[in-house]
């Protein structure tokens, strides 16, 4: 888990520790994949701090108030600024999260690669095979795949083809499905 317990942003120290461990594992000859979350929390932090610029600097250790999904965000003076959804937070946060991973991996001379997947793409054998092929290709080149469910898209309900016996509803299930393959 790379987010703060409050869900208000990325826990930088914890994230750095995870990246350091992954780099050491890869250096010891292990195949490494990072299944990540945190895009929504990163986006929430960015959108929240962006509305307060000029009034006060955001402090990473200070918990930020929740931005409820699909509800107007109100500034400190009570005026409605904009409406924010989880998908919008994810779209904003994914870029920053990957930039953070990229800079941390580069400290160890390792290249990371973003692999965004959808639940529907995992539930069908064909798309799942393509995803696994891409991941294996990256691993074979010494690149660490950073896998995340594409939270910027609203999930599409799909029964799948029956080859996955568990419900795929979060990144833990995504990790389980990919490890099985």
C-alpha positions as CSV (number, residue, x, y, z in Angstrom):
1,X,0.0,0.0,0.0
2,X,1.6,3.3,-1.1
3,X,-1.1,5.6,0.1
4,X,-1.5,7.2,3.5
5,X,-4.0,5.6,5.8
6,X,-6.2,8.6,5.4
7,X,-6.2,8.1,1.6
8,X,-5.1,11.7,1.2
9,X,-1.9,11.1,-0.8
10,X,1.2,9.0,-1.3
11,X,3.2,7.8,1.6
12,X,6.6,8.7,0.2
13,X,8.8,6.9,2.7
14,X,6.8,3.7,2.4
15,X,6.9,4.0,-1.4
16,X,10.7,4.5,-1.4
17,X,11.2,1.4,0.8
18,X,9.1,-0.7,-1.5
19,X,11.0,0.5,-4.6
20,X,14.3,-0.1,-2.9
21,X,13.3,-3.7,-2.0
22,X,12.1,-4.4,-5.5
23,X,15.4,-3.1,-6.9
24,X,17.4,-5.3,-4.6
25,X,15.2,-8.3,-5.5
26,X,15.7,-7.7,-9.2
27,X,19.5,-7.2,-8.7
28,X,19.6,-10.6,-7.0
29,X,18.1,-12.2,-10.1
30,X,14.4,-12.3,-9.2
31,X,11.7,-11.4,-11.7
32,X,9.9,-8.4,-10.3
33,X,6.5,-6.9,-11.0
34,X,4.8,-4.1,-9.0
35,X,1.0,-4.1,-8.9
36,X,0.2,-0.6,-7.7
37,X,-2.6,1.5,-6.4
38,X,-2.5,5.1,-5.4
39,X,-3.5,7.0,-8.5
40,X,-6.8,8.2,-7.0
41,X,-5.1,9.3,-3.8
42,X,-2.4,11.1,-5.7
43,X,-4.9,12.8,-7.9
44,X,-7.0,13.8,-4.9
45,X,-4.0,15.4,-3.3
46,X,-3.0,17.2,-6.4
47,X,-6.5,18.5,-7.1
48,X,-7.0,19.5,-3.4
49,X,-3.7,21.3,-3.1
50,X,-4.2,23.0,-6.5
51,X,-7.3,24.7,-5.3
52,X,-5.5,26.1,-2.2
53,X,-2.4,27.5,-3.9
54,X,-1.6,31.0,-2.7
55,X,-3.5,30.6,0.6
56,X,-1.2,28.0,2.2
57,X,1.3,25.5,1.1
58,X,0.1,21.8,1.2
59,X,2.0,19.9,3.9
60,X,2.4,16.2,2.9
61,X,2.0,14.9,6.4
62,X,-1.3,16.8,7.1
63,X,-4.4,14.7,6.3
64,X,-6.5,16.2,3.6
65,X,-10.3,16.1,3.8
66,X,-12.0,13.5,1.7
67,X,-13.2,14.6,-1.7
68,X,-16.4,12.6,-2.0
69,X,-17.0,11.0,-5.4
70,X,-19.2,13.1,-7.7
71,X,-19.8,15.8,-5.1
72,X,-18.9,19.5,-5.5
73,X,-15.6,20.4,-3.9
74,X,-15.9,23.6,-1.8
75,X,-13.0,25.9,-1.2
76,X,-12.2,27.3,2.3
77,X,-14.5,30.3,1.6
78,X,-17.4,27.9,0.9
79,X,-17.7,28.6,-2.8
80,X,-18.2,25.6,-5.1
81,X,-15.0,25.2,-7.2
82,X,-15.6,22.1,-9.2
83,X,-17.0,18.5,-9.1
84,X,-14.4,15.7,-8.8
85,X,-14.9,12.0,-9.4
86,X,-12.6,9.1,-8.5
87,X,-12.0,8.6,-12.3
88,X,-10.8,12.2,-12.6
89,X,-8.6,11.9,-9.5
90,X,-7.1,8.7,-11.1
91,X,-6.5,10.4,-14.4
92,X,-4.6,13.3,-12.7
93,X,-2.8,11.1,-10.2
94,X,-1.6,8.3,-12.5
95,X,0.9,10.6,-14.3
96,X,2.4,11.9,-11.0
97,X,2.5,8.4,-9.5
98,X,4.4,7.0,-12.5
99,X,6.7,10.0,-12.5
100,X,7.5,9.2,-8.8
101,X,8.1,5.5,-9.5
102,X,10.2,6.4,-12.5
103,X,12.5,8.8,-10.5
104,X,12.8,6.2,-7.7
105,X,13.6,3.4,-10.0
106,X,16.2,5.5,-11.8
107,X,18.1,6.0,-8.5
108,X,18.9,2.3,-8.8
109,X,19.5,2.3,-12.5
110,X,16.3,0.4,-13.2
111,X,13.7,1.2,-15.8
112,X,10.0,0.9,-15.0
113,X,7.1,0.6,-17.4
114,X,3.4,1.4,-16.9
115,X,0.9,-1.3,-17.7
116,X,-2.7,-0.1,-17.3
117,X,-5.2,-2.9,-17.4
118,X,-9.0,-3.2,-17.2
119,X,-10.9,-5.8,-15.3
120,X,-12.8,-6.8,-18.4
121,X,-9.4,-7.3,-20.2
122,X,-8.4,-9.8,-17.4
123,X,-11.6,-11.8,-17.5
124,X,-11.2,-12.9,-21.1
125,X,-8.4,-15.3,-22.1
126,X,-7.3,-13.5,-25.3
127,X,-6.8,-10.1,-23.8
128,X,-5.3,-11.6,-20.6
129,X,-2.8,-13.5,-22.8
130,X,-1.8,-10.3,-24.5
131,X,-1.3,-8.6,-21.2
132,X,0.8,-11.4,-19.8
133,X,2.9,-11.4,-23.0
134,X,3.6,-7.7,-22.6
135,X,4.6,-8.2,-19.0
136,X,6.8,-11.1,-19.7
137,X,8.5,-9.2,-22.5
138,X,9.3,-6.3,-20.2
139,X,10.6,-8.6,-17.5
140,X,12.9,-10.4,-20.0
141,X,14.4,-7.0,-20.8
142,X,15.1,-6.2,-17.2
143,X,12.2,-3.6,-17.1
144,X,9.9,-3.6,-14.0
145,X,6.3,-3.6,-15.1
146,X,4.2,-1.3,-12.9
147,X,0.7,-2.6,-13.2
148,X,-2.4,-0.7,-12.2
149,X,-6.1,-1.1,-13.0
150,X,-7.1,1.8,-15.2
151,X,-9.1,3.6,-12.6
152,X,-9.6,6.6,-14.9
153,X,-12.2,4.5,-16.7
154,X,-15.5,3.5,-15.1
155,X,-15.4,-0.3,-14.7
156,X,-17.3,-2.3,-17.3
157,X,-19.2,-5.2,-15.8
158,X,-18.2,-8.4,-17.6
159,X,-18.9,-12.0,-16.7
160,X,-15.7,-13.0,-18.6
161,X,-15.2,-16.4,-20.2
162,X,-15.2,-18.4,-17.0
163,X,-11.4,-19.0,-16.9
164,X,-10.9,-16.8,-13.8
165,X,-12.6,-18.3,-10.8
166,X,-12.4,-15.2,-8.5
167,X,-14.0,-11.8,-8.8
168,X,-11.6,-9.2,-10.1
169,X,-12.5,-6.0,-8.2
170,X,-9.2,-4.5,-7.0
171,X,-5.5,-4.6,-7.5
172,X,-5.1,-7.5,-5.1
173,X,-7.2,-9.6,-7.4
174,X,-5.4,-8.3,-10.4
175,X,-2.1,-9.4,-8.8
176,X,-3.6,-12.9,-8.1
177,X,-4.8,-13.3,-11.7
178,X,-1.5,-12.3,-13.2
179,X,0.6,-14.4,-10.8
180,X,-1.6,-17.4,-11.7
181,X,-0.8,-16.8,-15.4
